[in-house]
Amino acid sequence: FYVLPAPINWSYVFANADFTKNKTVYLTVIFTSIIYIVLMIYARFGDKKDFEKLGVTPLVDNNKFDQYYYQILVFTGLRTNAGTDSKVV
């Protein structure tokens, strides 16, 4: 069997929603909202930074008169030792 929670008397809650009585609740909500907004700004900045890295980077020694173009794609996983140890010179 399940124990049901007690019903909430919303008219009592809204009638007694006073800042002077509930400073902790209001400050917690305000602080959480500020932290959320700051983290969203930081995440947006990180997304813009990642978007700049997206795409193909031509090498310095590329010759524009070459007849063949190659694209090297490297995929690594998130498992242990799934990274690469290559040294590109």
Backbone as ProteinMPNN parsed JSONL, in Angstrom:
{"seq_chain_A": "FYVLPAPINWSYVFANADFTKNKTVYLTVIFTSIIYIVLMIYARFGDKKDFEKLGVTPLVDNNKFDQYYYQILVFTGLRTNAGTDSKVV", "coords_chain_A": {"N_chain_A": [[0.826, -1.182, 0.0], [0.302, 2.334, -0.431], [1.363, 5.359, 1.053], [-0.289, 8.28, 1.085], [0.547, 11.708, 0.476], [-0.099, 14.529, 2.637], [-2.776, 16.75, 1.853], [-2.337, 20.005, 0.339], [-3.129, 23.124, 1.577], [-3.827, 25.586, -0.342], [-4.933, 28.142, -0.247], [-4.335, 28.98, 2.337], [-1.555, 28.972, 2.173], [-0.971, 30.99, 0.235], [-2.129, 33.155, 1.493], [-0.489, 33.556, 3.664], [1.984, 34.168, 2.632], [4.423, 35.891, 3.246], [7.164, 38.074, 3.077], [8.69, 38.829, 5.304], [8.24, 36.796, 7.108], [9.126, 34.541, 5.801], [11.88, 34.634, 4.985], [14.075, 32.963, 4.476], [13.154, 31.109, 2.577], [12.503, 32.743, 0.361], [15.002, 33.964, -0.125], [16.488, 31.712, -0.774], [15.261, 30.907, -3.174], [15.797, 33.177, -4.756], [18.627, 33.183, -4.729], [19.15, 30.694, -5.938], [18.049, 31.19, -8.463], [19.741, 33.237, -9.399], [22.213, 31.875, -9.503], [21.526, 29.99, -11.455], [21.095, 31.646, -13.713], [23.668, 32.739, -14.043], [25.121, 30.396, -14.62], [23.869, 29.686, -17.018], [24.665, 31.784, -18.69], [27.427, 31.311, -18.707], [27.431, 28.765, -19.916], [26.411, 29.412, -22.436], [28.47, 31.03, -23.396], [30.476, 29.086, -23.534], [29.341, 27.421, -25.505], [29.433, 29.114, -27.751], [32.185, 29.327, -28.009], [32.872, 26.661, -28.592], [31.568, 26.431, -31.043], [33.134, 27.992, -32.692], [35.339, 26.373, -33.028], [34.395, 24.374, -34.607], [34.46, 22.684, -37.688], [36.564, 22.52, -40.665], [40.037, 22.628, -40.556], [42.481, 24.016, -42.438], [45.762, 22.851, -43.33], [49.041, 24.287, -42.866], [50.907, 23.799, -44.876], [49.424, 23.329, -47.17], [48.827, 23.327, -50.645], [47.315, 25.384, -52.949], [47.031, 24.591, -55.552], [46.959, 21.877, -55.631], [45.738, 18.683, -56.778], [44.348, 16.726, -55.485], [42.417, 16.402, -52.611], [42.367, 15.712, -49.198], [40.643, 14.609, -46.357], [40.982, 14.118, -42.98], [39.495, 12.299, -40.508], [39.11, 11.876, -37.082], [37.936, 9.821, -34.648], [37.302, 9.389, -31.3], [36.576, 7.463, -28.39], [34.815, 7.478, -25.2], [35.801, 5.687, -23.474], [38.222, 4.014, -21.328], [41.598, 4.468, -22.255], [40.915, 5.115, -24.889], [41.713, 7.263, -26.3], [43.974, 9.097, -28.499], [47.461, 8.74, -29.229], [48.981, 10.026, -31.034], [51.42, 12.039, -32.703], [51.365, 14.76, -34.535], [53.248, 16.297, -36.937]], "CA_chain_A": [[0.0, 0.0, 0.0], [1.018, 3.598, -0.544], [0.95, 6.419, 1.962], [-0.479, 9.502, 0.311], [0.938, 12.918, 1.207], [-1.201, 15.369, 3.107], [-3.123, 17.781, 0.863], [-1.838, 21.351, 0.623], [-4.156, 24.162, 1.615], [-3.209, 26.664, -1.108], [-5.423, 29.45, 0.201], [-3.541, 29.331, 3.521], [-0.174, 29.23, 1.736], [-0.88, 32.299, -0.411], [-2.514, 34.195, 2.45], [0.617, 33.761, 4.602], [3.238, 34.298, 1.887], [4.972, 37.19, 3.624], [8.626, 38.036, 3.006], [9.295, 38.947, 6.638], [8.119, 35.509, 7.798], [9.748, 33.472, 5.017], [13.084, 35.166, 4.337], [14.931, 31.87, 4.02], [12.59, 30.538, 1.35], [12.653, 33.71, -0.729], [16.422, 34.123, -0.44], [16.919, 30.489, -1.457], [14.763, 30.978, -4.552], [16.546, 34.235, -5.446], [20.005, 32.719, -4.896], [19.137, 29.632, -6.946], [17.802, 31.818, -9.767], [20.961, 33.943, -9.808], [23.19, 30.851, -9.892], [21.056, 29.429, -12.721], [21.344, 32.621, -14.781], [25.119, 32.812, -14.249], [25.534, 29.171, -15.303], [23.381, 29.738, -18.394], [25.551, 32.697, -19.422], [28.693, 30.594, -18.885], [27.207, 27.706, -20.899], [26.271, 30.051, -23.755], [29.822, 31.419, -23.792], [31.156, 27.855, -23.932], [28.786, 26.983, -26.782], [29.991, 29.968, -28.81], [33.594, 28.964, -28.15], [32.898, 25.38, -29.291], [31.119, 26.629, -32.417], [34.269, 28.526, -33.446], [36.254, 25.269, -33.306], [33.739, 23.452, -35.514], [34.783, 22.857, -39.1], [37.805, 21.984, -41.201], [41.177, 23.531, -40.428], [43.494, 23.687, -43.446], [47.141, 22.826, -42.856], [49.87, 25.394, -43.337], [51.635, 23.44, -46.096], [48.516, 23.04, -48.287], [49.051, 24.055, -51.888], [45.997, 25.57, -53.561], [47.028, 23.987, -56.882], [46.907, 20.418, -55.527], [44.595, 18.109, -57.472], [43.639, 15.829, -54.575], [42.223, 16.935, -51.265], [42.057, 14.659, -48.244], [40.141, 15.04, -45.054], [41.232, 13.083, -41.982], [38.566, 12.364, -39.386], [39.535, 11.048, -35.959], [36.893, 9.646, -33.645], [37.737, 8.677, -30.101], [35.473, 7.186, -27.48], [34.934, 7.936, -23.825], [36.286, 4.59, -22.647], [39.612, 4.088, -20.899], [42.596, 4.261, -23.315], [40.298, 5.284, -26.205], [42.282, 8.45, -26.926], [45.072, 8.884, -29.431], [48.796, 9.127, -28.779], [49.709, 10.436, -32.23], [52.103, 13.329, -32.713], [51.334, 15.263, -35.904], [54.284, 17.328, -37.085]], "C_chain_A": [[0.87, 1.245, 0.0], [0.458, 4.609, 0.457], [0.879, 7.705, 1.159], [-0.038, 10.713, 1.124], [-0.292, 13.723, 1.62], [-1.511, 16.425, 2.056], [-2.641, 19.159, 1.313], [-2.999, 22.331, 0.556], [-3.571, 25.416, 0.961], [-3.708, 28.038, -0.676], [-4.672, 29.908, 1.447], [-2.112, 29.709, 3.125], [-0.056, 30.623, 1.137], [-1.28, 33.44, 0.519], [-1.368, 34.531, 3.402], [1.969, 33.851, 3.9], [3.804, 35.693, 2.116], [6.492, 37.087, 3.646], [9.263, 38.084, 4.391], [9.22, 37.641, 7.411], [8.905, 34.404, 7.099], [10.997, 33.959, 4.294], [13.948, 34.057, 3.761], [14.435, 31.291, 2.703], [12.806, 31.477, 0.175], [14.119, 33.896, -1.114], [16.979, 32.885, -1.133], [16.478, 30.499, -2.915], [15.539, 32.02, -5.349], [17.973, 33.785, -5.72], [20.091, 31.63, -5.964], [18.912, 30.205, -8.344], [19.036, 32.544, -10.279], [22.023, 32.955, -10.26], [22.807, 30.241, -11.241], [21.359, 30.367, -13.881], [22.834, 32.726, -15.081], [25.61, 31.572, -14.989], [25.04, 29.129, -16.745], [24.24, 30.666, -19.252], [26.885, 32.015, -19.702], [28.549, 29.488, -19.939], [27.07, 28.282, -22.304], [27.631, 30.492, -24.288], [30.611, 30.196, -24.255], [30.648, 27.314, -25.255], [29.33, 27.809, -27.942], [31.448, 29.621, -29.071], [33.735, 27.63, -28.89], [32.5, 25.533, -30.75], [32.248, 27.176, -33.286], [35.244, 27.421, -33.834], [35.689, 24.294, -34.332], [34.156, 23.729, -36.955], [36.118, 22.242, -39.465], [38.892, 23.036, -41.074], [42.217, 23.158, -41.478], [44.894, 23.735, -42.841], [47.947, 23.94, -43.509], [50.515, 25.069, -44.68], [50.713, 23.052, -47.256], [48.858, 23.929, -49.481], [47.701, 24.184, -52.593], [45.908, 24.977, -54.962], [47.048, 22.462, -56.827], [45.64, 19.899, -56.195], [43.77, 17.195, -56.567], [43.575, 16.477, -53.197], [41.785, 15.791, -50.361], [41.558, 15.284, -46.946], [40.319, 13.868, -44.096], [40.278, 13.311, -40.818], [39.052, 11.411, -38.307], [38.401, 11.014, -34.951], [37.475, 8.875, -32.472], [36.537, 8.503, -29.191], [35.749, 7.718, -26.09], [35.458, 6.837, -22.906], [37.745, 4.807, -22.268], [40.529, 3.708, -22.055], [41.99, 4.365, -24.718], [40.865, 6.489, -26.94], [43.401, 8.102, -27.884], [46.374, 9.352, -28.808], [49.623, 9.664, -29.939], [50.301, 11.825, -32.055], [52.165, 13.782, -34.167], [52.314, 16.416, -35.994], [54.115, 18.022, -38.406]], "O_chain_A": [[2.038, 1.201, 0.388], [-0.75, 4.697, 0.671], [1.885, 8.161, 0.616], [-0.23, 10.741, 2.34], [-1.367, 13.608, 1.031], [-0.592, 16.946, 1.425], [-2.549, 19.441, 2.507], [-3.755, 22.351, -0.415], [-2.904, 26.213, 1.62], [-2.954, 29.009, -0.741], [-4.398, 31.098, 1.599], [-1.534, 30.647, 3.674], [0.861, 31.366, 1.486], [-0.818, 34.568, 0.35], [-1.279, 35.657, 3.893], [3.002, 33.627, 4.531], [3.672, 36.57, 1.263], [7.044, 36.123, 4.175], [10.282, 37.433, 4.619], [10.053, 37.397, 8.284], [9.307, 33.433, 7.739], [11.148, 33.713, 3.097], [14.496, 34.202, 2.668], [15.234, 31.013, 1.809], [13.246, 31.048, -0.891], [14.443, 33.978, -2.299], [17.854, 33.0, -1.992], [17.254, 30.133, -3.797], [15.901, 31.773, -6.499], [18.481, 33.981, -6.824], [20.998, 31.643, -6.796], [19.527, 29.745, -9.306], [19.346, 32.475, -11.468], [22.669, 33.166, -11.287], [23.676, 30.001, -12.08], [21.833, 29.923, -14.926], [23.226, 32.795, -16.246], [26.434, 31.685, -15.896], [25.727, 28.588, -17.612], [24.51, 30.363, -20.415], [27.418, 32.125, -20.805], [29.445, 29.296, -20.761], [27.568, 27.692, -23.263], [27.916, 30.351, -25.477], [31.331, 30.259, -25.252], [31.433, 26.8, -26.052], [29.652, 27.263, -28.997], [31.896, 29.619, -30.218], [34.625, 27.484, -29.728], [33.038, 24.837, -31.611], [32.322, 26.869, -34.476], [35.909, 27.522, -34.865], [36.428, 23.471, -34.872], [34.199, 24.882, -37.384], [36.727, 21.53, -38.666], [38.694, 24.195, -41.439], [42.784, 22.068, -41.406], [45.178, 24.546, -41.96], [47.582, 24.462, -44.562], [50.659, 25.948, -45.529], [51.19, 22.491, -48.242], [49.139, 25.119, -49.335], [47.019, 23.181, -52.805], [44.811, 24.869, -55.51], [47.144, 21.814, -57.87], [44.604, 20.564, -56.19], [42.607, 16.923, -56.865], [44.559, 17.023, -52.698], [40.923, 14.994, -50.732], [42.011, 16.347, -46.521], [39.861, 12.759, -44.37], [40.26, 14.386, -40.218], [39.37, 10.257, -38.595], [37.961, 12.054, -34.46], [38.075, 7.816, -32.656], [35.599, 9.299, -29.22], [36.787, 8.331, -25.837], [35.549, 7.032, -21.694], [38.418, 5.677, -22.821], [40.268, 2.733, -22.759], [42.512, 3.753, -25.65], [40.523, 6.712, -28.101], [43.734, 6.929, -28.056], [46.387, 10.248, -27.964], [50.847, 9.747, -29.834], [49.75, 12.672, -31.351], [52.943, 13.236, -34.95], [52.232, 17.384, -35.238], [54.884, 18.926, -38.731]]}, "name": "protein", "num_of_chains": 1, "seq": "FYVLPAPINWSYVFANADFTKNKTVYLTVIFTSIIYIVLMIYARFGDKKDFEKLGVTPLVDNNKFDQYYYQILVFTGLRTNAGTDSKVV"}
